[in-house]
């Protein structure tokens, strides 16, 4: 058994909201930056219902002026069977 990190979607979402506010940005600001027609995707990220795609995560890190690792919250409690 190997301990592998698993993304905690709820805590990552809370983190996105905290970092957004810390950067002085509104949900509407992010919506405009990403060119989304509605803010739903950003709300889903913040609620932990969905995660940003990799390309959106890269942009989010630049906009929030943090590393991608600073956005994602991982939990290493998940144990995964390593089948070699």
C-alpha positions as CSV (number, residue, x, y, z in Angstrom):
1,X,0.0,0.0,0.0
2,X,1.3,3.4,-0.9
3,X,0.0,6.8,0.4
4,X,-0.7,9.0,-2.6
5,X,-2.1,12.5,-2.4
6,X,-5.7,13.1,-3.3
7,X,-7.1,16.5,-4.1
8,X,-9.5,17.7,-1.4
9,X,-12.1,19.4,-3.5
10,X,-14.0,21.2,-0.7
11,X,-10.8,22.6,0.9
12,X,-9.4,23.5,-2.6
13,X,-12.6,25.4,-3.4
14,X,-12.4,27.2,-0.1
15,X,-8.8,28.0,-0.9
16,X,-9.7,29.4,-4.3
17,X,-12.3,31.7,-2.7
18,X,-9.8,32.9,-0.1
19,X,-7.0,33.5,-2.6
20,X,-9.5,35.3,-4.9
21,X,-10.5,37.7,-2.1
22,X,-6.9,38.1,-1.0
23,X,-6.1,39.2,-4.6
24,X,-8.9,41.7,-4.4
25,X,-10.8,40.0,-7.2
26,X,-14.6,39.4,-7.5
27,X,-16.1,36.3,-9.1
28,X,-17.1,38.6,-11.9
29,X,-13.5,39.6,-12.4
30,X,-12.5,36.0,-12.8
31,X,-15.4,35.4,-15.1
32,X,-14.2,38.2,-17.3
33,X,-10.5,37.0,-17.2
34,X,-11.5,33.5,-18.2
35,X,-14.0,34.7,-20.8
36,X,-16.8,32.6,-19.2
37,X,-20.4,33.5,-20.3
38,X,-21.6,32.9,-16.7
39,X,-19.9,32.7,-13.3
40,X,-21.2,29.2,-12.6
41,X,-17.8,27.5,-13.2
42,X,-16.1,29.7,-10.7
43,X,-18.9,29.2,-8.1
44,X,-18.5,25.4,-8.7
45,X,-14.8,25.7,-8.1
46,X,-15.3,27.6,-4.8
47,X,-18.0,25.2,-3.6
48,X,-15.8,22.2,-4.3
49,X,-18.2,20.7,-6.8
50,X,-15.7,20.9,-9.7
51,X,-12.0,21.6,-10.2
52,X,-10.5,24.0,-12.7
53,X,-9.0,22.2,-15.8
54,X,-5.3,22.2,-15.9
55,X,-5.1,25.1,-18.4
56,X,-7.5,27.1,-16.2
57,X,-5.4,26.2,-13.1
58,X,-2.3,27.6,-14.8
59,X,-4.1,30.9,-15.6
60,X,-5.6,31.0,-12.1
61,X,-2.2,30.7,-10.5
62,X,-0.9,33.6,-12.6
63,X,-3.9,35.8,-11.9
64,X,-3.8,35.0,-8.1
65,X,0.0,35.3,-8.1
66,X,0.6,32.0,-6.4
67,X,1.9,28.6,-7.5
68,X,-0.5,25.9,-8.6
69,X,0.5,23.9,-5.5
70,X,-0.7,26.8,-3.4
71,X,-4.2,26.5,-4.9
72,X,-4.7,22.7,-4.6
73,X,-5.2,21.2,-1.2
74,X,-4.2,17.6,-1.0
75,X,-5.0,14.9,1.5
76,X,-2.5,12.0,1.8
77,X,-4.8,9.9,4.0
78,X,-6.0,8.0,1.0
79,X,-4.3,4.7,0.6
80,X,-4.0,3.3,-2.9
81,X,-3.2,-0.3,-3.7
82,X,0.0,-0.4,-5.8
83,X,-0.3,-3.2,-8.3
84,X,3.1,-3.8,-9.9
